[in-house]
Amino acid sequence: MSVEIDGMHRSYVCLLTDGSHSSTLFVPGVPGATVGAEEQLARLVSGAGLPPTRAVVRHPWQAPPADELRHSIPADGVTVVRRSAASHALLTEGEGDPETRPLSADPSSTEFVGAVPVDDDRLREVLAGLVEPSTSVPMGEYVTVDEGGSRRTASRTAASANVCHG
């Protein structure tokens, strides 16, 4: 019997093998974490060039829904086309609650689809004792509005704080 344990964001993926059979377990690092969300968050941290010991937390400031933004009225005879998009970014400062929601409905991969969730406090405690403690990195939302008209184009962003650049 062999056991391989890998960290994924703040959770754990355990591969159990007895030579002829294998099973993959997912042990959430915090209650409510899912394998899909943890994989997306791990990829976000890695993509930002941060070490895997960083754990994403929700920044308390939330961007307004794009459809609730107010815009100035264009001058007569001017046609303006606006496109709004909400996104996430890792920030340089701030605290918050552990992020456990997926960043999008799209799965990052199918690698862990068959992982069996095992939400056990004692097992989580033992696994947490095997790794370096994580450091929080806040994630905030921002909304970008691109607008174009017959006379000009513009882009504006409403963000919660300074964006982290690795």
Secondary structure as the mmCIF struct_conf table of DSSP 4:
data_model
#
loop_
_struct_conf.conf_type_id
_struct_conf.id
_struct_conf.beg_label_comp_id
_struct_conf.beg_label_asym_id
_struct_conf.beg_label_seq_id
_struct_conf.end_label_comp_id
_struct_conf.end_label_asym_id
_struct_conf.end_label_seq_id
STRN STRN1 SER A 2 MET A 8
TURN_TY1_P TURN_TY1_P1 HIS A 9 ARG A 10
STRN STRN2 SER A 11 THR A 17
BEND BEND1 GLY A 19 SER A 20
STRN STRN3 SER A 22 VAL A 27
BEND BEND2 GLY A 29 VAL A 30
TURN_TY1_P TURN_TY1_P2 PRO A 31 GLY A 32
HELX_RH_AL_P HELX_RH_AL_P1 VAL A 35 GLY A 47
TURN_TY1_P TURN_TY1_P3 ALA A 48 GLY A 49
TURN_TY1_P TURN_TY1_P4 PRO A 52 THR A 53
STRN STRN4 ARG A 54 ARG A 58
BEND BEND3 PRO A 60 PRO A 60
HELX_LH_PP_P HELX_LH_PP_P1 ALA A 63 PRO A 65
HELX_RH_3T_P HELX_RH_3T_P1 ALA A 66 GLU A 68
HELX_LH_PP_P HELX_LH_PP_P2 SER A 72 ALA A 75
TURN_TY1_P TURN_TY1_P5 ASP A 76 GLY A 77
STRN STRN5 VAL A 80 LEU A 90
STRN STRN6 LEU A 91 LEU A 91
BEND BEND4 THR A 92 GLU A 93
STRN STRN7 ASP A 97 PRO A 98
HELX_LH_PP_P HELX_LH_PP_P3 GLU A 99 GLU A 99
BEND BEND5 ARG A 101 ARG A 101
BEND BEND6 LEU A 103 ASP A 106
BEND BEND7 SER A 108 SER A 108
BEND BEND8 THR A 110 THR A 110
TURN_TY1_P TURN_TY1_P6 GLU A 111 GLY A 114
HELX_LH_PP_P HELX_LH_PP_P4 ALA A 115 ALA A 115
STRN STRN8 VAL A 116 PRO A 117
HELX_RH_AL_P HELX_RH_AL_P2 ASP A 121 ALA A 128
TURN_TY1_P TURN_TY1_P7 GLY A 129 LEU A 130
BEND BEND9 VAL A 131 VAL A 131
HELX_LH_PP_P HELX_LH_PP_P5 GLU A 132 SER A 134
STRN STRN9 THR A 135 GLY A 149
BEND BEND10 SER A 150 ARG A 151
STRN STRN10 THR A 153 ALA A 159
BEND BEND11 SER A 160 ALA A 161
HELX_LH_PP_P HELX_LH_PP_P6 ASN A 162 ASN A 162
STRN STRN11 VAL A 163 VAL A 163
HELX_LH_PP_P HELX_LH_PP_P7 CYS A 164 CYS A 164
#
